Amino acid sequence: MIMQQSIRPGDLEGQTIAAVDLGSNSYHMIIARVDQGQIAVLDRLREPVRMAAGLSSDGRLDPAVRDRALNCLARFGQRLRSLDPAWKRAVATNSVRQLSNPRSFLMTAETALGTPIEVVAGREEARLIYMGVAQGLAEEKGRRLVVDIGGGSTELIIGKGFNAQETESTQMGCVASTKRFFADGKVSSKRWEAAKAALQLELAPTAQNYINRGWKQAYGASGTMRAISRVLQERGGPEREIVAADLNRLVNDLIKAGSIDAIRFKSLSDDRRAVFLGGLCVAAAVFEQLELQQVRVSDYAMREGILYDLIGRSRHEDPCEASVKKLAKRYGVDQAQERRVWKVLSGLFEQVRVVWNLDQSDREILSFASRTHEVGLAIAHSQHHRHGAYILANTDLPGFSRQQQQRLADLVGAHRRSLGSNALAGLSEEERGHALRLITLLRLAVLLNRSRTDDPIPQIALQPFPGGLELHLNPRWLHSHPLTRADLEQEKSFLRQVKFELRVVAEG
């Protein structure tokens, strides 16, 4: 897989940036120039891939839909080719999350697009959506509700200003719901009520909490909400708004007509018409369950959120950093120990960075690992590396893609004890070698700080060689630290299990 290049800090003024959103219904690309901290759009592309429609219940993707997706990405890739790799970001959402083998699809997709593709969890998708919508709104007091009905999922967010406070992602969208309830385009009162009831069950666990939180104004984002508002406007409703009474009248008229094809809407494109009934039913369920009377429709959505997130990261406003701090605090991580480990780890990293072809993103993930490697101690000391890996793999970490989160979990899970046969399972030879180098650096930094004291550690020299690493330590220090000597001997054995040789040389 293509590795994500790290964002370079600096003045963004005049920089061209790009975002690609691999949605469950459509793929979107937006290219913009940064102008006084805002984005000036230079180009937009949208193609109705309808990936969710090609997904089977066991996560297999229809070959025709796969080809459609890859051909679209190849076209996007041609437009992106001339842009700086550091300033373009591609994000995949629900349909890729649902694939039984996302890795296979992503490897081909990244080749077609020419840039890494991050798979984000539902709540991270919601955060990016809110960030995009918020950028398009004037300053206003009070909380906002944002509803985004996508192809395979619906995101609900409550936020204030530019900060999302509550995020939820539900497994229902316009493509998936059309396929599930209205595949033939027919609609009756009985079918409609059964579909809406099923969707309301999905919303029930979230609805009361959101109502208790409250909001001043509700906003809709993305294609389904825009399509509904245009149809309602065509029928005499207000511009860029969805009013509950108008929505209910539209539903009643469609039920009387008996099918989506019985009523012609000038504002509804053919590709949107194909998934309109499912999206409308999701909207009706959301309106009823959240007791909405009126929703304003935004032109901004997740792709704009991706761009502003990219800008924020370049200015050190990194949501990953905030997530790691919050997690370490929640699990009571020993901050003094994490600082000791990082001090040694960063020094080791700099020594081998060039020879091992490590970059800033590797340094960042090691930093996060040094600060979270002991979160599992909150459960138990025994097997705490495994407890930590589970926590990191299954906790919502805003700012992290699924790949980044799993990479962090794998590092923490491998920072001590036997690596076992599954530690590097499923990786290509190149990926395996890269991961093993990062794991080794983290393990050594943790091992050398086992005493958990601020006693100085002597200068350490590393000498990489094919298939291993030579560690040079002061012989007097080694002699006076018999536990460290024993740990290093055991470490040689652990690393030998994964065909990595560690040599410890006492000199200096």
C-alpha positions in Angstrom: 0.0 0.0 0.0 1.1 3.6 -0.6 2.4 5.3 2.5 0.8 8.6 3.6 3.3 11.4 3.4 3.5 13.6 6.5 2.2 17.2 6.3 4.9 19.8 6.3 4.4 22.8 8.6 4.7 26.3 7.0 2.9 29.1 5.3 0.0 27.6 3.3 -1.0 30.8 1.5 -1.4 30.1 -2.2 -0.9 26.3 -1.8 -3.1 24.0 -4.0 -4.7 21.2 -1.9 -7.0 18.4 -2.8 -9.5 16.0 -1.1 -11.0 12.8 -2.5 -14.1 11.3 -0.8 -14.9 7.7 -1.6 -18.5 7.7 -0.6 -20.9 4.7 -0.7 -23.0 6.4 -3.4 -20.7 8.8 -5.2 -17.0 9.5 -5.3 -16.1 13.2 -5.0 -12.9 15.2 -5.6 -12.3 18.8 -4.8 -9.2 20.9 -5.6 -8.8 24.3 -4.0 -6.2 27.0 -3.4 -5.7 28.3 0.2 -6.6 32.0 0.2 -6.2 33.8 3.6 -6.9 30.7 5.5 -10.0 29.8 3.5 -10.4 27.6 0.4 -11.0 28.9 -3.1 -12.4 26.0 -5.1 -10.5 25.4 -8.4 -12.2 22.2 -9.6 -14.8 19.7 -8.5 -15.5 16.2 -9.9 -18.3 13.8 -8.9 -19.1 10.3 -10.2 -22.0 8.1 -9.1 -20.2 4.9 -8.4 -22.9 3.5 -6.1 -20.5 1.2 -4.4 -23.0 0.2 -1.6 -25.3 -1.2 -4.3 -22.5 -3.7 -5.3 -21.9 -5.0 -1.8 -23.1 -8.4 -0.9 -24.2 -9.3 2.7 -20.8 -11.1 3.2 -18.7 -8.1 2.1 -17.9 -9.1 -1.5 -17.9 -6.4 -4.2 -19.6 -6.9 -7.6 -16.8 -7.0 -10.3 -18.7 -4.4 -12.4 -18.9 -2.0 -9.5 -15.3 -2.6 -8.6 -14.3 -1.7 -12.2 -16.5 1.4 -12.1 -14.8 2.5 -8.9 -11.3 1.9 -10.1 -11.9 3.6 -13.5 -13.3 6.7 -11.6 -10.2 6.8 -9.4 -7.9 6.6 -12.4 -9.6 9.6 -13.8 -9.3 11.4 -10.5 -5.7 10.4 -10.4 -4.9 12.0 -13.7 -6.1 15.4 -12.3 -4.2 14.9 -9.0 -0.9 13.8 -10.6 0.7 17.3 -10.7 -0.1 18.1 -7.0 2.4 17.9 -4.2 1.8 14.5 -2.4 1.8 16.2 1.0 -1.2 18.3 0.1 -3.7 15.7 -1.1 -5.8 13.4 1.0 -8.2 10.6 0.1 -10.7 9.2 2.6 -12.9 6.1 2.2 -16.1 5.6 4.2 -18.8 3.0 5.0 -18.7 0.8 1.9 -15.0 0.2 2.1 -15.4 -0.4 5.8 -17.9 -3.2 5.0 -15.6 -5.0 2.5 -14.6 -8.5 3.6 -11.1 -7.8 2.2 -10.6 -4.1 2.1 -6.8 -4.5 1.7 -7.2 -6.1 -1.7 -9.4 -3.3 -3.0 -7.3 -0.5 -1.5 -4.0 -1.7 -3.0 -5.5 -1.5 -6.5 -7.4 1.7 -5.7 -4.4 3.5 -4.4 -2.5 2.5 -7.5 -5.3 3.9 -9.7 -5.5 7.1 -7.7 -1.8 7.5 -7.1 -2.2 8.5 -3.5 -2.9 6.8 -0.2 -6.5 6.1 0.8 -7.4 6.3 4.5 -10.4 4.3 5.7 -12.1 6.2 8.5 -14.4 5.0 11.2 -18.0 6.2 11.3 -17.4 8.7 14.1 -14.3 10.1 12.4 -16.3 10.5 9.2 -18.9 12.4 11.3 -16.2 14.7 12.7 -15.0 15.5 9.2 -18.5 16.2 8.0 -19.1 18.6 10.9 -15.9 20.4 10.2 -16.8 20.9 6.6 -20.4 22.1 7.3 -19.2 24.4 10.1 -16.7 26.2 7.8 -19.6 27.2 5.6 -21.7 28.7 8.4 -21.7 32.2 9.9 -20.7 32.5 13.5 -23.7 31.7 15.7 -24.3 31.0 19.4 -25.6 27.6 20.6 -25.2 24.1 19.4 -25.9 22.8 15.9 -27.2 19.5 14.7 -25.8 18.2 11.4 -27.4 15.3 9.6 -25.6 13.7 6.6 -27.4 10.8 4.8 -24.8 9.0 2.7 -25.0 6.0 0.5 -24.3 3.4 3.2 -24.5 5.2 6.5 -26.0 8.3 8.2 -24.0 10.5 10.4 -25.5 12.6 13.2 -23.4 15.3 14.9 -24.0 17.9 17.6 -21.3 20.6 17.7 -20.6 24.1 18.7 -18.5 26.5 16.6 -15.9 24.3 14.8 -15.9 21.5 17.4 -18.0 18.3 17.2 -19.2 17.4 20.6 -21.4 14.3 19.9 -20.8 12.1 16.9 -22.7 9.0 15.8 -22.8 6.9 12.6 -25.7 4.6 11.9 -25.8 1.8 9.3 -28.4 3.2 7.0 -28.0 5.3 3.8 -29.8 6.1 0.6 -28.2 3.2 -1.5 -28.4 0.6 1.2 -32.0 1.5 2.2 -33.2 1.6 -1.4 -31.6 -1.8 -2.0 -33.1 -3.2 1.2 -36.7 -1.8 1.0 -37.4 -0.3 -2.4 -35.2 -2.3 -4.9 -38.0 -2.4 -7.5 -38.9 1.4 -7.1 -42.3 0.5 -5.8 -43.8 2.1 -2.7 -47.0 1.5 -0.7 -48.2 2.7 2.7 -47.5 -0.7 4.3 -44.0 -1.0 2.8 -43.1 2.6 3.7 -44.2 2.3 7.4 -42.3 -1.0 7.7 -39.1 0.5 6.3 -39.4 3.6 8.4 -40.0 1.6 11.6 -36.8 -0.5 10.8 -34.8 2.7 10.3 -36.1 4.3 13.5 -34.9 1.2 15.4 -31.4 2.0 14.2 -31.8 5.6 15.4 -33.4 4.8 18.8 -30.2 4.4 20.9 -29.0 7.8 19.8 -32.1 9.9 19.5 -33.0 10.5 23.1 -29.4 11.4 24.1 -29.3 14.0 21.2 -32.7 15.4 22.1 -31.6 15.8 25.7 -28.4 17.6 24.5 -30.5 20.0 22.3 -29.5 22.3 19.5 -30.4 25.7 18.2 -30.4 24.9 14.4 -30.3 21.7 12.4 -28.4 21.4 9.1 -28.4 18.8 6.4 -25.3 17.9 4.3 -24.4 15.9 1.2 -26.4 14.6 -1.8 -29.5 13.1 -0.3 -30.4 16.2 1.8 -29.7 18.5 -1.2 -31.8 16.3 -3.5 -34.7 16.3 -1.1 -34.6 20.1 -0.7 -34.5 20.7 -4.4 -37.5 18.4 -5.0 -39.4 20.3 -2.2 -38.4 23.6 -3.7 -39.7 22.5 -7.1 -43.0 21.8 -5.3 -43.1 25.3 -3.9 -41.1 24.9 -0.7 -38.3 27.3 0.5 -34.8 27.2 -1.0 -32.2 25.1 0.7 -34.5 24.0 3.4 -36.5 20.9 4.3 -39.7 21.5 6.3 -41.3 18.6 8.0 -44.8 19.4 6.7 -43.4 19.6 3.1 -41.5 16.3 3.5 -44.6 14.5 4.7 -46.7 15.8 1.8 -44.0 14.5 -0.6 -44.1 11.1 1.0 -47.9 10.9 0.8 -47.8 11.8 -2.8 -45.2 9.2 -3.6 -47.2 6.5 -1.8 -50.3 7.5 -3.7 -48.4 7.3 -7.0 -47.1 3.9 -6.1 -43.5 4.2 -7.5 -40.7 6.7 -7.9 -41.1 6.6 -11.7 -44.8 7.7 -11.5 -43.8 11.3 -10.6 -41.3 13.3 -12.6 -39.0 15.7 -10.9 -37.0 18.1 -13.0 -34.4 18.6 -10.3 -33.8 14.9 -9.8 -31.0 13.4 -11.9 -31.3 9.8 -13.1 -28.5 8.5 -10.8 -30.1 10.3 -7.8 -33.6 9.0 -8.7 -32.3 5.4 -8.5 -31.6 5.8 -4.7 -34.1 8.5 -3.8 -36.8 6.4 -2.0 -34.3 5.0 0.4 -32.7 8.4 1.2 -36.2 9.9 1.6 -37.2 7.2 4.0 -34.0 7.7 6.1 -34.8 11.5 6.2 -38.4 10.8 7.3 -37.1 8.5 10.1 -34.6 11.1 11.2 -37.1 13.9 11.2 -39.6 11.9 13.3 -37.1 10.3 15.7 -35.3 13.6 16.4 -38.5 15.7 16.4 -37.2 18.0 13.6 -39.4 20.6 12.1 -37.0 22.3 9.8 -33.5 21.7 8.5 -31.3 24.1 6.5 -29.2 22.4 3.8 -25.5 23.2 3.5 -23.4 23.2 0.3 -20.4 22.0 2.4 -19.8 18.4 3.4 -17.0 15.9 4.2 -14.7 16.8 1.3 -14.5 20.4 2.5 -13.9 19.0 6.0 -11.0 16.9 4.7 -9.4 20.1 3.2 -9.8 22.1 6.4 -8.5 19.2 8.5 -5.5 19.1 6.2 -4.9 22.8 6.7 -5.3 22.4 10.5 -2.8 19.6 10.7 -0.2 21.7 8.8 -0.6 24.4 11.6 -0.1 21.8 14.3 -3.9 21.6 15.1 -3.7 17.9 14.9 -6.8 16.0 16.2 -4.6 12.9 16.6 -2.5 14.7 19.2 -5.7 15.6 21.1 -7.0 12.1 20.9 -3.8 10.6 22.3 -3.6 13.1 25.1 -7.2 12.3 26.1 -6.7 8.6 25.9 -3.5 8.7 28.1 -5.3 10.8 30.6 -8.4 8.5 30.7 -6.3 5.4 31.4 -3.9 7.1 33.9 -0.7 6.7 31.9 2.5 7.5 33.8 3.6 10.7 32.1 7.1 10.6 33.5 7.6 7.1 32.1 6.2 8.0 28.7 8.7 10.9 28.5 11.6 8.7 29.5 10.6 6.2 26.8 10.2 8.9 24.1 13.5 10.5 25.0 15.4 7.3 24.3 13.1 6.3 21.4 13.5 9.6 19.5 17.3 9.3 19.8 17.3 5.7 18.5 15.0 6.8 15.6 17.3 9.6 14.5 20.3 7.2 14.3 18.6 4.8 11.9 16.1 7.1 10.1 18.1 7.5 6.9 19.4 4.0 6.6 16.0 2.5 7.3 14.2 5.0 5.1 11.9 6.2 7.9 9.9 9.4 7.6 8.0 11.9 9.7 4.8 9.8 9.8 6.9 6.9 11.3 8.2 9.3 13.9 4.7 10.5 14.8 3.3 6.9 15.1 6.3 6.0 17.4 5.6 9.1 19.5 1.9 8.1 19.9 3.0 4.5 20.7 5.4 5.7 23.4 2.6 7.7 25.0 0.0 5.0 24.9 2.0 1.7 25.3 1.0 1.4 28.9 -2.8 2.1 28.6 -3.4 -1.6 29.2 -2.1 -1.4 32.7 -5.4 0.1 33.6 -6.9 -3.4 33.1 -4.0 -5.6 34.4 -0.2 -5.8 34.4 -0.3 -9.3 33.0 -0.6 -9.1 29.2 -1.0 -5.4 29.4 0.5 -5.0 25.9 -2.4 -7.1 24.6 -4.9 -5.1 26.6 -3.5 -1.9 25.3 -3.6 -3.1 21.7 -7.3 -4.0 22.2 -8.1 -0.6 23.6 -6.3 1.2 20.8 -7.9 -0.9 18.1 -11.5 -0.5 19.4 -11.6 3.0 20.9 -12.9 6.0 18.9 -9.8 8.1 18.2 -10.8 11.3 16.3 -8.2 12.2 13.6 -7.0 8.6 13.0 -7.8 6.6 10.0 -8.5 2.9 10.6 -5.1 2.0 9.1 -3.3 4.5 11.4 -5.3 3.2 14.4 -4.5 -0.4 13.7 -0.9 0.4 13.1 -0.7 2.1 16.5 -2.5 -0.9 18.1 -0.1 -3.3 16.5 2.9 -1.4 17.8 1.6 -1.3 21.3 0.6 -5.0 21.2 4.2 -5.9 20.1 6.1 -3.7 22.5 7.0 -6.5 24.9 7.1 -10.3 25.4 7.1 -12.8 22.6 6.1 -11.5 19.2 4.6 -14.8 18.2 3.6 -15.9 14.8 0.7 -13.5 14.3 2.5 -10.3 15.1 3.3 -9.5 11.5 0.7 -11.7 9.8 -0.9 -10.4 6.6 1.8 -8.0 5.7 3.8 -8.0 2.5 7.6 -8.6 2.8 8.2 -4.8 2.4 5.6 -3.9 5.0 6.7 -6.6 7.4 10.3 -5.3 7.3 9.2 -1.7 7.9 6.9 -2.6 10.8 9.5 -4.8 12.4 12.0 -2.0 12.4 9.5 0.3 14.2 8.6 -2.4 16.7 12.3 -3.1 17.5 12.9 0.6 18.2 9.9 0.8 20.5 10.8 -2.5 22.3 14.4 -1.3 22.9 13.3 2.1 24.3 10.8 0.4 26.7 13.4 -2.2 27.7 16.1 0.4 28.5 13.6 2.3 30.7 12.4 -0.7 32.7 13.8 0.7 36.0 11.3 3.6 35.6 13.9 6.1 37.1 15.5 9.2 35.8 19.0 7.7 36.2 20.9 8.6 33.0 21.3 6.1 30.3 24.7 6.2 28.6 25.1 7.0 24.9 23.7 4.3 22.7 25.0 3.7 19.2 23.0 1.7 16.6 24.4 0.1 13.6 21.8 -1.4 11.2 22.8 -4.3 9.0 20.8 -6.5 6.6 18.3 -8.4 8.6 19.2 -6.9 12.0 20.6 -4.3 14.3 23.7 -3.9 16.3 23.4 -2.2 19.7 26.5 -0.6 21.2 26.4 0.1 25.0 29.0 1.1 27.6 30.4 -2.1 29.2 30.6 -0.6 32.7 26.9 0.5 32.5 25.9 -3.0 31.3 27.9 -4.6 34.1 26.1 -2.5 36.7 22.7 -3.3 35.2 22.4 -7.1 35.3 18.6 -7.0 34.8 19.0 -5.0 31.6 21.7 -7.5 30.4 19.3 -10.4 31.0 16.5 -8.5 29.3 18.6 -7.9 26.2 19.6 -11.5 26.0 15.9 -12.5 26.1 15.2 -9.8 23.5 17.6 -11.5 21.1 15.5 -14.6 21.4 12.2 -12.8 21.0 13.4 -11.1 17.8 14.9 -14.2 16.4 11.4 -15.7 16.3 10.5 -13.2 13.6 13.9 -13.6 11.8 15.4 -10.3 13.1 18.9 -10.5 14.6 19.8 -8.2 17.5 23.5 -8.0 18.4 24.6 -6.3 21.7 28.1 -5.0 21.7 29.7 -3.8 25.0 32.2 -1.1 24.0 32.9 2.6 24.5 
